[in-house]
Amino acid sequence: MNAERFYLKQNVLAEPLINQWYAWSYLIPPATAAMYMANSHLKIMQSFLSNPQMHVTALKNPAMIGGPFINYPASRSGEIRKLMDETTRGHSRMVRLAEAIKSLNETLLNEATGHSLEPLYQRIPDELKGYVELVYDLNNQPSLRFIERLLYGSEYYNEASQGLALSQAVSDNRSFVFSTPRLRDGTHLQLDRRFRDEGLDDLFRAKSQPQSLPRLMERLGVKAEDQDLFSSFFTEAAPAPPPKHTGDGLRIGYFGHACLLIESGGTSVLLESARRHGVQRFVQISTDEVYGSLGETGKFTEQSPLDNCGTRRKTSSCPGAAAANWPTLP
């Protein structure tokens, strides 16, 4: 595999990681990431190191799958200990942030009386000063509101913790992502790349457009010792085109999580299919409320400004928002 171009295999599994844990939505915002790191990840790893056989035995019972048990044999305790030590040392500020959140919440619950919260600002821990607002919620309970924009610009948001694990899916059996970190081994390649790294765009572009492997390895920082494993994720064979539906009625296909392909008489409706086949412009409008009030003209064009909530601004949800968020493809 030198100057030739190759496709990413269709069964390659890509898992975004934060500190070697699956990067679900609560591990990205600094406040919730700190709480999960301190109160879930560290405690699960401590439990495993205390009694790894308990975890092994628990996961033999299907009813325990999804519980707080690490799905690795006891022989990998050393790697779990290393990850726990790296978390404790390298992410100590996140642990302190979690402790500060817990402390401030207890202060509010114990000392807020329904009157002004201004005196309690003096009790905000140093780790949270400038990042929170003290409020009463809709049920008149004291609470704290995080100023997300400031947190993302602080030391608590560390993109260096981000990464990507690549492997080949050979079955549907995988470790539960909320309780088992991803360790490095001979079948899983971990790339220390930030989620916004443009090299990842090149990687996933290879699913439909062949790419140069040397260029990809350079863009993604693949080490020389990982070259063979990285190359195993690629093939010279182009992916088979998706079969077209030519029969009567609807055909509905389910992909991944909450993604449907609806076909009728040769017509397919799916944003990702358009992206896969290189469609340069994709416009989807669910309702005219996406553009807000139509005003006196009673019509809109593709150049009309979007208003995701439109005339439903006073409601708690805006069904038209999803269509408005992706009006075109790059």
N, C-alpha and C positions, 0 to 999 in steps of 0.2 A: 504494500500500500504506500506508494510514493506520490507521484504527481497526479495520479488518477483521482477522480471524484467519486464519493460514495454517499449512500443514503443511510440515515439513521434507521435502525431496525424498528419495525412497528411495535414490537413487544418490549422496547426499552422503557423502564420505569424510572421516572425522574421525581425525586422527593426533595423539596426545598427544606433546608435545615436552619435552625437557630441553635448554636452551641451543641450541634449534633442531635437535636431533638426535632421532630417533624414541625415545620413552621406553620402551624395553623394560625388562624386570625388573631388569637389572644397572645401569641408570642411575639408579635411585631410591635404593638403599642408599648412604650416603656413601662407604664404603670402596671398593666396586667402581666406583662412579661416578667417583671420583678416578683409579683405575687406567685406566679406559677413556678418560677425558678426556686424560690425559697420554700414554698409550702407544698410543692408537688415533686419536682425533679430531685431536689436534694434529699427529701424524705424517702422517696422510692429507692434511690441509690443506697442510702444508708440502710434501709431495710434489707435490700439484696445482699449487701456486704455482711450484715449481721447474721443472715441465715439464707444463703442462696438456694439451698435445697427446698426450703419452704416455697419459694417462687416456682421452682421446677415442678414440684408436686402439685401446686395449686393449678398450674396451667394444663395439667393433664385432665382436669375436669372442665368440660366445655362451658359449664355455667360460670366459671371464673374468668374466662377470656373477656377482656375489657376491664378487668379489675386492676389494682395498682401493683402488678407483678411484672418483673422484667423477664422477657422471653430469651434468656441466654443460659447456657449451662454454667455450672459453678466454675468451670475451668477458665471462664472469661472474667472472673472477679477482679483480676489485676487491671484489666482495661476499664472496668466500671470505676474502680478506685481512682485510677488516673484521671478519668473524666470528672469525678466528684471533686478531686483536689484542684483540678484546673478551674472548675466552676467556683469553688470557694475562694481561690486566690485571685483569679483573673476577673471575676465578676462580683467582687466583694461590695462594690458600690450598689449593685442591684439588690443584694441581700439587705444592705442598710436601708435602701429605698423601701423595700417591702416591710421592714420593721417600722419605718417611719409612718407608712400608710396605716399600719395596724395601730400604732400608738395614737395617731391623730384621730382615727375613727373612735377609739375607746374614749379619748378626751371629749369628743363631741357628744357621744352617747351619755356620758356621765355628768357633764357640766353644762350642756346647753339646756336652757330652761324655757325656750320659746321667745325670749327677748333677743335683743341685738347680739349678733355673734362677733362683733368687732373686738371685744376684749380678748377673745380666744385666738385672735391672730398672733398674739404674743407667744402662744403656746405651740405654734406650728414648728415641728422639728426642722433643723437646718437643711436637711436633704430635700424638703418640700417647699421651702420658702421661695416665693415667686412663681411657683408652678401650680398652685391650687387656689380655689375660691371657696369660702365657707358659705353654705346656703341651707335653706330649709326646702325639702322636697314637697311634692304635691300633697303628701300626707302629713305635712308639718313636722317631719322628722329631720334632725340635723344631718347634714351630709357634706361631703367635699366634692368639688367639681374640678377635674384636672384640666389645665390649659394645654391641650394636646400640642398645639403649634410650638410652644416653648419647650415642652418635653422632647419633641423630635429634634430640636436644635441643641439639646443639652448633652452632657456626657453619658446620660442614661440610654441614649440611642446609639448603639455601636454596630455599624454595618460590618465590621470585621468579624462578627459572630455568625454572619450569614454564610451559607454554603449550599451545595447541591449534591445529592447522592444519586449515582446512576447504577442501575443493575438491569438484568433481564428478567421479566416476569415469566416464570415457567409454570406457575399455578396461582390459584386464588388465595393460598395460605400465606399470610404475612403477619408480622408482629403488630400488635395494637399500637398505633402511633402515639397515643397519649401516655403510655406507660413504659415504652421500650425505646431507649436512644438508639441511634444508628451508629454501630461500630464499624471500623474499617476492616475489610477482609479481602480475600482473593476474588470475590464475585461482586463486591460493591466498591465503586470508585467514588471518592468524595473530592469535590472540587471546591476549593476555598475562594468562591467568587461571590461578589455582592449581587443581590437580586437585580439591580439596575445595570449590571455589566452587559454591554452590547454583545459580548461574545456568546452569551446565552441565546440571543436572538439568532445568531449564526448556527448554533447547535440545533435548535428546534426547527430552523428553516430547512435543515437537512432531511426532515421527514418527507418533504415533497420536492426539494431541490437539491441535487447532489452538491457536496462541498468537498474542498480539499482537506484531507486529514492533517497534513503538516500545519496548514494555516489554522485549523480549529485547535490543534494542540497548543500552538503558540498563543492564540487568543484566549484560551481557557487556562493557561498555565499548567498543562499536564506534564508531570515529571517523567523523565526518561524511563524510570522503572515501572511506570504505569502505562506505558505506550501500548503494550500488548493487550491489556485489559480494555483500554479505551478503544482500540481498534476492533475488539470483538463486538462492539455495539453497532458496527456498521456493516453494510452489505453493498455489493455492486448492483444487486437486483432492485429495480425501481418498484415502488409499492403498486400493488394491483389497483386499478381504478375502482371506486365503489360501484357495486351493481345498481343499475337503474331499475326503478319500479315501473313496470309497464302494464300491470294488471288493473283490474277494477278496484274501486274503493281506495281506502287509505292504507298505507303501511307506516307504522310508527316504530322507530328504532331507538333504543335507550343506550346512551353512551356515558360512561364514567358516572358522575354525580350530577343529577338534576339537569341533564342535557338530552333533549329529544330531537330526532330527525323525523320530520313529518313529510311524507311523499304522497302525491296524488297525481296520477296520470302523467308521470315523468317529471313532475315539478317537485323540487326539494326546497325546504325552508330551514335553513340553519346558517347562522353567521360563520361558524368555523369552516363549513364546507366552502363558503365563498372565499374565505381567506386561504384555504388549502389550494384552491384552484386558481389563485392569482387574480380574483376579481378586484379591480382597482377602486370601485366605488359601490357601496352597499347602503341603501337608505331604507330604514324600517320605521314606520310610524304606527303606533298602536292606536292612538286616538288623537283627535285634533287638540286635546288639552295639552299635549306636549309643547305646543307653541303658545300656550296661554290663550288669552282672549283674542279672537280674530278681529275684533274692532269693526270699524265701519265697512271695510272692504269685504269681509266675510270669506276670505281665502288666505292661504299662505303659500310660500314657495320654499325651496331648499335653502334659500338664503335668509329666511325669517329667523329672528333670534329665538333660541330655545328657552322655555320656561317649564322646567321639569314637573312642577306641581300644577301649573296652569290654573284653571278655575277651582281646583281642589286644594288650594293653598291652606285652607282652614282645617283640613282633615289630617289625620295622623299618618297617612300613607299616600303615596302618589303612584298609582299603577302605571302611569305613562313614563315614569322616570327611566325605567330600564331601556326602553326603546330610544330615549333621547340621549342616553349616555354614549352610545356607539352609533352615531348617525352615518359615519363614513369609515372606510378602511384606509390605512396608510398605503 
